[in-house]
Amino acid sequence: MIAAKRLIVTGRVQGVGYRWFASRAACSRNVSGWARNLPDGSVELYAQGTDSALLSFEDALRQGPVGAFVDDIEYHEASAQEDLEGFDIR
């Protein structure tokens, strides 16, 4: 079963390659979705995949790339999108 979540990551997550890191982490875990910077300095992500894939992805997001510091991740349930493939940087 495919699950979906919307996540807001706060901390030092812009200007450190966080979205690219998230894209690589998602693709290696068979998670689809997208990531984008928000004006307040946070990063918003939409991710969908199996429950185990999403848990592994969320663990990776807590670590982030070198130079990033994650203060918090806010989780929101979302509806899965049937036609979504890959992971985009927006």
C-alpha positions in Angstrom: 0.0 0.0 0.0 1.3 3.5 -0.9 1.3 6.2 1.8 2.0 9.9 1.4 3.2 12.6 3.6 3.9 16.3 3.5 6.9 17.4 5.5 8.2 20.7 6.6 11.9 20.6 7.7 13.3 23.5 9.7 16.8 24.4 10.7 19.8 25.1 8.5 18.3 23.4 5.4 18.7 26.0 2.6 22.0 26.7 0.9 23.5 23.4 2.0 22.2 21.0 -0.7 19.4 19.7 1.4 16.9 19.3 -1.5 19.5 17.5 -3.7 20.3 15.3 -0.7 16.5 14.6 -0.2 16.2 13.7 -3.9 19.0 11.2 -3.8 17.7 9.7 -0.5 14.2 9.4 -2.0 15.4 7.7 -5.3 17.5 5.2 -3.4 14.5 4.2 -1.3 11.9 4.1 -4.1 10.1 7.2 -2.7 8.4 9.6 -5.2 7.7 13.3 -4.6 9.3 16.7 -4.6 11.1 19.2 -2.4 11.1 23.0 -2.5 12.5 25.9 -0.4 10.0 28.0 1.5 10.4 31.8 2.0 10.8 31.3 5.8 14.0 29.2 5.3 12.4 25.8 5.7 12.1 23.1 3.1 8.7 21.5 2.2 8.6 18.0 0.9 5.9 15.7 -0.5 6.8 12.1 -0.4 5.0 8.9 -1.2 6.0 5.2 -1.0 5.5 2.2 1.2 5.4 2.8 4.9 8.9 1.2 5.4 10.4 3.3 2.5 8.9 6.5 4.0 10.3 5.7 7.5 13.8 5.1 6.0 13.5 8.4 4.0 12.4 10.3 7.1 15.4 8.9 9.0 17.7 10.2 6.2 16.0 13.6 6.3 16.7 14.0 10.0 20.4 13.6 9.2 20.6 15.7 6.1 23.8 16.5 4.2 27.0 17.8 5.6 26.5 21.4 6.5 22.8 21.0 7.3 21.3 21.1 10.8 17.7 19.9 11.2 15.8 21.5 14.1 12.5 19.8 13.5 10.4 17.9 10.9 6.6 18.6 10.9 4.6 15.6 9.5 1.2 15.9 7.7 -0.7 13.1 6.1 -1.4 13.6 2.4 -3.2 11.8 -0.4 -1.2 9.6 -2.7 -1.0 10.7 -6.4 -1.2 7.8 -8.8 0.7 9.5 -11.7 3.7 10.7 -9.6 7.1 9.3 -10.6 10.6 10.2 -9.5 11.6 13.0 -7.1 11.7 16.6 -8.3 13.5 19.7 -7.0 11.2 22.7 -7.2 
